[in-house]
Amino acid sequence: MTKEMTFNGVDMSRFFRITDIIRPIGNTRSVSTDNAPLLGVNIQQVKRGEKEHTIKFDIKTSNAMEMEQLKHELAGVLDVLEPVKITYSDEPDKYYMGLPIDDITPENLTRWFQRSELKILIPDGVAHSSTYRKLDSGTDATQMSDKMLFTLTNNGTAPAYPIITVKHNAENGYIGLVNQNSAFELGNREEADTETVKQSELLLDYRDSNIITGFSKAQKNAAINNDNMQKLNSTLNTVNTWGRQHIQLHSRGGTVGNNAGSLTWEIPVDSSGGVGSLNDYVWWRQIFWLGASNQYGFIKIAVSDADGNFLYGVETFKRYRGLECEYNFMASNGKGGYNFIKRWTFTGTHLNNHNPFNSTRGWSDLKRNDDKVQVYWWGSYPVFTIPEIKGKKSAKIHVTIGSIGNKPVVSHMYLDSIFYRKDFVSVTKNIPNRFAIGSNVVINSEDDTIY
């Protein structure tokens, strides 16, 4: 049988053919004694020493030049300064940790055929087992409350320092290994599996083509606004222009006073079961573009509480002849009415520098954190503190589109999109453990490493 050898992962058959491997039986022993009082000696210490392997081999090449080149390559492979892994084909279940000692002096039989021997020092003096035993928690273990007991037998002649591979069939954050001599812990026994975190949740989403769904799901003509100056007696419908859907005022319910139609959506329950919110984000897209200076109308976006009280909102209004339009922010006064907080104005043409609500733009939003409301206006985000709404949860979102008397209505007065997001929702989140399903942890007791 041809013997083969690997040295530090290199197959040595590319350099030489092994003719013999001399491995001593057992180890060298050093015995310390002192004189016994009457007869013989007392043994003070028995120390087992290193091993030494002798590898006899032949090197055969085609010519002398190839021989010298091969010997240079072999010298490079053997040039190690610490023990490396060595295996022999006639011991497939074992490996040694060793390094070359002494020089290698070839015997020249011919210039292309040489014979020599290599001495390997095994400092720890033992053969390491490369055989793995697979233990199943269901059949090989004794279950003991929160631990498993495995019984292993070391058939060797020296203490074993095992290489343990743990494959995780479930997520896990802790490994503990205990035997009669030592204990080892990896991970955190007290690691929490869940934590409470805050997240934002999109509870209404009627953007772009979904505005048709939003229109069908909304309660009609039940809006709560900052005032009761408009009668909710008109109808709204949808229209497609500029390649997208819009909600518009379809027919006015009267020609005296302000007449409007409205849509109302109740804020859905969040994933934690929470009803209402102190932390809102309302985003929408609206168009408010005049076709003539004698056109009038308004759009209102409002938020109300569970008791049916107006909390805060904005209105886009054209109430006078000309091109000037208003964008107003209002909030509750805590007495059933409202306070006028801020007014901005714009010119209702198609030009970008005149009108933030022309056909190509129109995006706006409101963000509330309890008593503070952030209002978007033309690239700025002013924040207003409203003490009257502190602690009062938002419950419904309202959109109102209306006309003024019998005056011509604004040509393009549309709602294109709207969504509602609830912020700072408390949810329980699973914390990924250190060791995921399917992961392997290798605990190498021989070289004190963990992978």
N, C-alpha and C positions, 0 to 999 in steps of 0.2 A: 504494500500500500504506500503510495506516494504521500509524504508528509508535507503539509503546507503551513505557512506561518504568516500572520499579519503583525505588523509593527507600527503602532501609532496610526492605524487605519490604512497602511500601505501593504499591499499583497507582495510579499518578498519573493514570490516565484518569478517575478520579472527580472530579478538580479541573480538568483542562484537556485540550485536544486539541493534540497536537504537530504543528506544521507543518514543522519542520526541525530536524535535529540536526547541528551543525557540529563535526566532530572533526578536529583537525589531523593531518597525516601525520607520523609520527615525533614527536620531542620537541624542545624548545628545547635548544640546545647552547651551552655556555660553554667557550671554548678559551683556555687560558693559554699564552703564548709568551714567548720572549726573543729577542734579536737573534742571528742566526747570524753567525759570523765574516766570511764573504765575501758570502753571498747569502741573502736571505730570512730566515726565522725558525726557531727550534727550538720544536717543540710540547712544552710541559711537561705539560699535562694537558688531557684532553677530558672534560667533565662533561655528562651528559645530564640535563636538568632535568625539571620537571613538565609535565603536559598541562593544557589548559583546554578544556572542552566548553561549547558554547553551545546551549541548548535554546530554540527559538522556539515559542511556543504561543499559543492562543486560549482565552479563558474565556467561556463563554456560559451565561447563566442565564435564568430566567423574569422576574425583576424585580430592581430595584436592591438591595433588602434581602437577597435571597438571594445576590446577588453579593458583598456585603460579608461576609456570614457565611462564604461559601466561601473568601474570601481570608484570613480569620482562621484557619480550619482549616488551610489550606495553610501559613501561617506557622508553625503549631505543628509540622507534619510536618517542615518544613525546618530546624527549630531544633535542630541537632546541633552538637557541639563537637569532634567527631573524625570521620575518614573512615568512611563506611558503605558497604554494598554497593549498587551501582547496576547495573541490567541494562537492555538495549535489545532490543526485539523483532527488530530486523534483525541482531543479533549474538547468536543464541541460545546459542552455545558459549563466550561470554566474559562477564566481569563486571569492573567497575571499583570501586576504593575511593576515594570522593571526598566532598566537602562543598561547600555553596553558598558563593559569595563575592559581594561587592558587593550592592547593593540591587536589588529588583525593582520597577521603576516601570511600571505598566500604562499603555497608551495607550487612552484612553477613546474608542472608536468610538461607542458608545451607553452608557447607564447599565447595560444588561444584556448588553453584548458588549464585551470588552476584549482587548487584545493586548499581549504582553510577551515578555521573554526571561529565561532563568535561566542564570547562569554557574556551572559546576561545576569546582572545582579537583581535579585528580587528583595528589596529592603525589608518589606513587611513579612516575608517568609511564608506567605500563604497563597493558595489558589482561591480566587473569588468565583462564586457561583454566578452563572449568567442565566440560570433557570428561574423563570417566574412561575409563581403559583397564583392562580386566579381564585379569589375567595368571593363567594356570593353571600350577600347579607341575609338571603332567605334560607339558604341550606347549610352554610358553613359557620354561621354565627349563632351565639346564644344571646338572645335579646334580654337586656337588663335595664329596665326603665328608659333612661335617655342615652344609653350606650349599647354597644355590641361587643361581645367577647369572642375573639378568634384564638384558637389554639394552634401554635406552630411548633414544629420540631426542627432543631438545628442538627443536621447529621454531620456537620463538619467537626474539626478538631480545635477550632478557635472561635471566639465570640463573633457572631455575625452582625454586620452593620448593614441592614437591609436598604434596598432602594424601593420605596413604596410609591406606587402610582394609584391615585384615587380618581376614578372617573365618576363625574357627578351626573346622576340620572334625574336630579332635581336641583333647583337653585339652592345654594347653600352659602353661608357666610362664616363657617367655623369648622375646623378640623382639630381634634384632640387625640393624641396617641399616648398610651401609657403602657409600660411593662413593669416588671418587678424592679428594674434599676433606674428608670428615668421617666420623665413626662415631657411632652412636646405639644405646644399649642400654635395654631396658625389661624389668623382671623380674629374675630371679636365675638365672644359668646353672647354678649349683651346687645349685639347689633339689632337696631330696630328694623322691622320689616315694612313698616308704613310710616308716613309722615303727613301732616296736614299742611297743604300749600294753598296759595291763592292763585287763581287763574281767571282769565277772561273767557266768556262764553258768548258766542253769536246766537242770539235767541230768535231774532227775526231777520230774514235776508230776502229782500225783494229788489235786488239790483238787476238792471238791464231787462232782459226778457221776463224775469221773474216778477216784474211789476204787475203783469197780468194776474199772476197768482195772488199777489198782495191785494189787488183790487177786488178779486172775488172773495177773499177771506175776510175782508174788513167789514166792520159794522158801519152801516151807512147813516149819515145825518144824526150822529150821537156825540159829536165832539164837545169837549170842554175846553173853552178858550179863555183868554184873559178877560174878556167882556162878553156881554150878550147883545152887542150892537148889530149882529147879523142874525137873520132868520135862517135856520137850516131847512130850507124848503126846496132846494134846487137839486138837480141830478148831475152826476159826473159820469164820464165814460172814457174809453181808451181810444187813442188815435195813433196811427203810424205815420211819422214824417221824419225826414233826415236819416232814414234807415233804422230807426229805433222806436220803441213803444213809449207812449206818454199817457198820463191821466190828465184830463182837462175838464173844465166846466162845460157841460153839454147844453143844459137849458136852465135859465134863471126861473125861480119860483115866483117872482113878482117884480114890479117896476118901481116900488116905493121903498126907500131905505136900503140897507145892505142885505143881499140875498146870497146864500151859499149852499154848497154841498160839502159833505165831509166824510172822511174815512177814519175809523178808530181800530187800533189793534191793542189787545191786552198783552202785557209783557208776560211771556210764558214762565213757568216754574223752571228754575235752573237744575243742574244735575245733582245738587246736594239737597233738593227739595225746597230751596228758598223761594219765597214769594215776595215780589217787589224788590226794589233796590235803592240804595243810597249812592250808587256809583254807576252812572249811565254814560253811554256814548251813542249818540244818534247822528247818523250820517245820511245825507240825501243829496240828490241832484235835482235842481229845479231850473226852469227857463222862465224868464220874465222880460219879454222883448216887445216893445211897443211897435205898432204898425202906423200910429198917428198920434199927434199930440193931444187929441181929445178922447183918448181911450183911458179907461179906469178899471181897477180891480185889485184883488189882494190874494196872497197865499199866507196861511198861518201854519206853523209847526209848533205844537204844544205838548207838554207832559203834565199829567195829572196824577193825584194820589188815589188810594183805595176808597177814600170818602167822597170822591168826586170833586175835589178842589184843584184848581189850577195851581201848578207849581212854578213853571218857567216856560219860556218859549220865545220865538221870533216871528216877526211878520214882515212880508215884503208888500209895500202898499203904493199904489198910484191913486192919489185922491184929488189932485188939482190939475188944471189944464197946463200943458207944457210937457217937457220931457223928464223932469225931475221925479225920481222915485225914492222911497224911503226903505230902509232896512232897520227895524226896531227890535230891541231886546227888552222883554218885560219879565217880571217875576212877582210871585205872590207877596201881598202885604200882610199876610197872616190874619186878615179879617174878612176873607171872602172876596176881596178885590185884588188889585194888582198895583205895583209900582212901575212906572216907566223908568227904565234904567239907562238906556243908551240909544241914540239915533245916529245912523249913518245915511248918507244920500249917494245916489249914483244917477247917471243919465241912461235912460232905457233904450239906447240904440243897439245896433249890431256890432259896434266897435269894441275891441278888447280893452282899450284904455278908458272907455266910458262905462262899460257894463260887465260886472262879474257873472251875470246870469244870461249871457247871450247863448246862441245855439250850440257853440262848441265847448262851453264851459258849464258853469252852474253848480259846482260842488260846494257843499257847506257842511258844517257839523256843530254839535253842541256836546260838551263833555262836563259831566257833573261828578264831583266828589263831596257828597253831603251838602254843606252850605256854600261850596265854591262852584261856580259855573264858568267854564271857558267857552267863549264865543268866537268862532272863526269869522274874520272879516277881511277879505281881500289880502291874504297873505299874513295877517297878524292874528295873534291869539290872546286878546285881553281876557283877564280873569276877574270875575266879580264875586264878592262875598255877599250872600243873601241869608241873613240870620233867620228869616221867617220860614225857610224850608229845612232848616237843620233837623235831622232825625225823622223827617217825613219821607216815607218810601214812595218812589215812583211806581205807578201801576199800569198806566195806559199811555199810548202814543197817538196823537191826533194830527191829521192834515185837513185843512179847510181851504177851499178855493171858492172865491165869491166875486160878485159884481156890486156896483153902486148904482142904485136907482135904475133909471132907464138909459143910462149913459152907455156908449159903446164899450165893449169889454176888450181888455188887452189881447192883441192878436195871438201871441204865443205865451200862454200862462199855464205851464205844465209842471207836473211832478214826474220825473223820469225813473228815479230809483230811491230806495230808502232801506236802511238796515239799522237794527238795534243790537248793541253789545252790552252785556253786564260785566262789570269789572270786579275784581277782588272776591270771586266766589271761592268759598272754603271747600276744598275737596280732599279726600284721602287718597294719597298717591303711593303706589307700591315702590319701594326702594330696591333697585337691582342689587342683589347680593354680590359679594366679591367673586364668587365662583358660579358662572352661568351653567345652565343645562348643557350637558355634552362636553364641558371643559375637563381637562386632565390636570391634576396637580401631582408633580413628581417631587418626592421628598427623598433626597439622596443623603443617607447617613454616612456614606463613605467619605464624601468630600464636603459635607455640610453645606449643600446648596439646595435651593428650592426653585422649581420652574412651574 
